[in-house]
Amino acid sequence: METAELLAHPVRLRIVHALRGGREMTTAELVERLPDVSKATVYRHIDLLGNGGVLEVAAERRVRGAVERRYRLRQDRASISAAAAAELTADDHRRAFTIAMTALIAEFGAYLDRPGADPARDLVGYRQHAVWLSPAELTELIGELRAAILPRLTQEATPDRAQYLLSPILFPIENAAPQD
């Protein structure tokens, strides 16, 4: 199964999100992280991601006669390449966007359902801005966003860090120039 196809499911995408940032988790920990998804479903999707090479076993240990595995992402397989994205049809992009939004909505719902969730305290944001940009300005903006985000992608978990899901979305909304 191709990476794009593997990631094209909200539960699998949420598993990938949970393991970002160098995290290693057991299936039981992932089940806890996805309380709205059945245990059997989480196991099935971990198996698919593992067989597809998106997840790898980081460690194994015996627990009451069973083997408990800790999984981690294979970073080289956990995203869709620019070349693969360029080959997607409009319908493929529509489906991928719907899956990404479904996963985002589920993650946000799981956050709100946690005891003590406080969007104001946690600085939760979901604003949208419409901006006019030339092609050069768009390229510059994308470069600035990458420069701000990329160094933080390699930061590891520490007691004073909480993991956040950052989902930049960018697309043109209108092709008309402003009227004079």
Solvent accessible surface area in square Angstrom, and as a share of the most:
residue,aa,sasa,rsa
1,M,119,0.53
2,E,129,0.58
3,T,19,0.11
4,A,28,0.22
5,E,95,0.43
6,L,1,0.01
7,L,15,0.08
8,A,15,0.12
9,H,58,0.26
10,P,31,0.20
11,V,18,0.11
12,R,22,0.08
13,L,28,0.14
14,R,5,0.02
15,I,0,0.00
16,V,0,0.00
17,H,36,0.16
18,A,0,0.00
19,L,1,0.00
20,R,81,0.29
21,G,33,0.31
22,G,59,0.57
23,R,81,0.30
24,E,64,0.28
25,M,13,0.06
26,T,6,0.04
27,T,15,0.09
28,A,56,0.43
29,E,63,0.28
30,L,0,0.00
31,V,32,0.18
32,E,136,0.61
33,R,74,0.27
34,L,0,0.00
35,P,97,0.61
36,D,94,0.49
37,V,20,0.12
38,S,65,0.42
39,K,123,0.52
40,A,70,0.54
41,T,28,0.16
42,V,0,0.00
43,Y,107,0.41
44,R,132,0.48
45,H,7,0.03
46,I,6,0.03
47,D,82,0.42
48,L,57,0.28
49,L,0,0.00
50,G,29,0.28
51,N,121,0.62
52,G,15,0.15
53,G,15,0.15
54,V,0,0.00
55,L,5,0.03
56,E,62,0.28
57,V,64,0.37
58,A,27,0.21
59,A,47,0.37
60,E,100,0.45
61,R,152,0.56
62,R,168,0.61
63,V,38,0.22
64,R,233,0.85
65,G,65,0.62
66,A,61,0.47
67,V,57,0.33
68,E,46,0.20
69,R,99,0.36
70,R,77,0.28
71,Y,29,0.11
72,R,89,0.32
73,L,10,0.05
74,R,81,0.30
75,Q,104,0.46
76,D,108,0.56
77,R,69,0.25
78,A,0,0.00
79,S,67,0.43
80,I,64,0.32
81,S,63,0.41
82,A,90,0.70
83,A,72,0.56
84,A,40,0.31
85,A,32,0.25
86,A,85,0.66
87,E,143,0.64
88,L,47,0.23
89,T,80,0.46
90,A,73,0.56
91,D,97,0.50
92,D,59,0.31
93,H,87,0.39
94,R,151,0.55
95,R,143,0.52
96,A,41,0.32
97,F,92,0.38
98,T,78,0.46
99,I,17,0.09
100,A,35,0.27
101,M,45,0.20
102,T,61,0.35
103,A,0,0.00
104,L,50,0.25
105,I,126,0.64
106,A,26,0.20
107,E,24,0.11
108,F,72,0.30
109,G,28,0.27
110,A,18,0.14
111,Y,26,0.10
112,L,83,0.41
113,D,119,0.62
114,R,140,0.51
115,P,136,0.86
116,G,60,0.58
117,A,31,0.24
118,D,52,0.27
119,P,52,0.33
120,A,85,0.66
121,R,154,0.56
122,D,27,0.14
123,L,157,0.78
124,V,46,0.27
125,G,51,0.49
126,Y,170,0.65
127,R,186,0.68
128,Q,175,0.78
129,H,144,0.64
130,A,82,0.64
131,V,92,0.53
132,W,163,0.57
133,L,69,0.34
134,S,47,0.31
135,P,115,0.72
136,A,77,0.60
137,E,81,0.36
138,L,63,0.31
139,T,96,0.56
140,E,106,0.48
141,L,53,0.26
142,I,53,0.27
143,G,36,0.34
144,E,95,0.42
145,L,78,0.39
146,R,150,0.55
147,A,71,0.55
148,A,53,0.41
149,I,40,0.20
150,L,101,0.50
151,P,79,0.50
152,R,150,0.55
153,L,107,0.53
154,T,112,0.65
155,Q,79,0.35
156,E,127,0.57
157,A,83,0.64
158,T,57,0.33
159,P,148,0.93
160,D,129,0.67
161,R,110,0.40
162,A,72,0.56
163,Q,87,0.39
164,Y,147,0.56
165,L,76,0.38
166,L,119,0.59
167,S,47,0.30
168,P,89,0.56
169,I,81,0.41
170,L,97,0.48
171,F,122,0.51
172,P,122,0.77
173,I,129,0.66
174,E,111,0.50
175,N,158,0.81
176,A,48,0.37
177,A,74,0.57
178,P,94,0.59
179,Q,165,0.73
180,D,192,1.00
